[in-house]
Amino acid sequence: MKSYWIKGAAEGTSLELRDVPVPVPGAGQLLLKVRASSLNRGDILATIARHRADVARPGGVDAAGEVCAIGPGVTDFAVGDRVMARAKGSFAEYVLVETVLATLIPDRLSWEQAAAVPIAFITAWEAMVQYGRVKSGEWMLVAGASSGVGVSCIQAGKYLGVKTIGVSRSAEKLQKLKTVGLDVAVCADSQSFTAAVLEATGGKGANLAVNLIGGTAFPACQESLGDFGRLIVVGYVDGMMNANLNLETVHAKRLEIAGISNTPLTTADRAKATAGFNRDFLPGLVDGRITPVVDRVFPFDRLSDAKAYVESNALLGKVIISLS
């Protein structure tokens, strides 16, 4: 089968197309014929230390596809099922999926829409629910609102009754985000949005801040929080891995700070997050209250073009690779 591999290059990463054997599912696994996969910055850019690709590795971390074989002991899925899941090596014609990470695709979703779900919405669940403990009626700040996870946070926030503040330098993107549930749009750079957040929240500050930008936005996220606020660090689009930490603010407001990364998670950890997503977000995807935002779809043989497009930061939502 054809499979794209990612390797670190002088600037960023490069892609290599290889012919490799079709994998065979083991106990508790499914073999998926991949119909679509999404591009995720942490995977394709490999800028974070634990995501680096100094040695070439299979690319892609989530997929939507059709079950074409099942491993020993599998009873929850059958050949022919439409499935979406986090799965390493999904920039390929076939990929192995752990059944505990697999979710049946709602009938209303296309392959491309389904491929936009796993990483983005499960990461959003971890940031908002598992660590952010956000509640209906609370304020959530999303710094880097136009990213795949950012859009998912806004959509899931509306679904849960959370009031959302989105930060972006693009007024056009913010206007589009209004159509999928954004309450307050803040057009600002990554360092100067605190005043707008405090104004929107009546001076109290946000209950939760999801930082998808990186180090340049960290201080403003911190200062934008109210008492007992939670700050979740998800991404580093700006490439800034260091930031100033105001200990007085952390102490005085009793802030909590957490990071979200898939790298150290065990299969059991990932299964817990998948189960949480299935319980808290999936019903909205089934009944139509949440529809994944797909920015552009590229064919499989144009993966390099899709990667360049993501690196340009022009996207709003998810970029998808189609093998259908």
C-alpha positions, 0 to 999 in steps of 0.5 A: 500500500502507499503510505506517506512518511514524515522526516525532519528537514532543514526547515520544517519537515519533508514527506516521502511516499513509500510502498509498505505492506498492508498491516494485519490487525491483531487482538482488539484491532481493526484494519481500516481502508482509509477514506479520509484523514486530517492534517494536524500541526503537531504531526506535520510541523514536528516543532515540539520536541516530543513530536520531532521526526529526526527519524522518518515515521508514518504520518497522520494521526487520525482517520475516517474509513471502512472496516475491512478486517477485524482482529481476534476477539473483536465483537463491537465492530464488523466488516463494513462499519464506517469508523473514525478514530485516532490512528498513527500512520493514517496518511496511508491507504490502510491503517490499524485502529485500536477498537477502544479508540474507534467510534462509529461515524454518524450517518449524517457525516461525510468521510471528509467531515468525519476525518475532521473529528477525532483529534480536533474534538477529542483534544477539545474535550480534554481541554474543556472537560477533562482539565478545563472542567468548564460549565454551562454559563461560564466564559471560555477564551480561545486564543487561536480560534481559527485552528482545528481545535479552536473551531471545535472548542467554539462549536462544543462550547456552544453545544454545552452552553458555554460563552465563548471569546475567540481571539484571532488577527483575522477579522474575516475569520472571526466573522465566519466563526460567529456563524458556528457559535462564537459569542465575542470576537476579539481581533488582536495580536497574541499579546494584547487581548486582555482588556477586551476579555475583561470588558466582555466578562464584566471585569471578572475574567474568563473561567477557562483559557485555551491557548493554541498560539503558544508562548506569545499568548501565554501572558495575556491568557493568564491575565485574562483569567478570573479567580479559580481560572484554568489555563490549558496549553495546547499548541505552539503555532508561534514557535515560542516555547518559553513565556513569562509566568506571573506567580503573583497572578497564579497565586492570588487568583488560585489559577490552574495550568495544564498542558494537552499533548497526545505524546505521553498518553497510553492506549488506556489514557486515549480510550478514556478521552475517546469515551468522554468525547463519545459521551459529551460531544458525539450526541451533538454530531449525531443530531446536527447541533455540531457539524465539523468545519472543513476548510479544504479537501486535497486528494491523497496525491497532493498531500504536500500541497495540503501541508503547505496550505496548513503551514501558511496559516490560511485555514479556518477549521480542518484541512482534509486528505481524501482517498475516496 
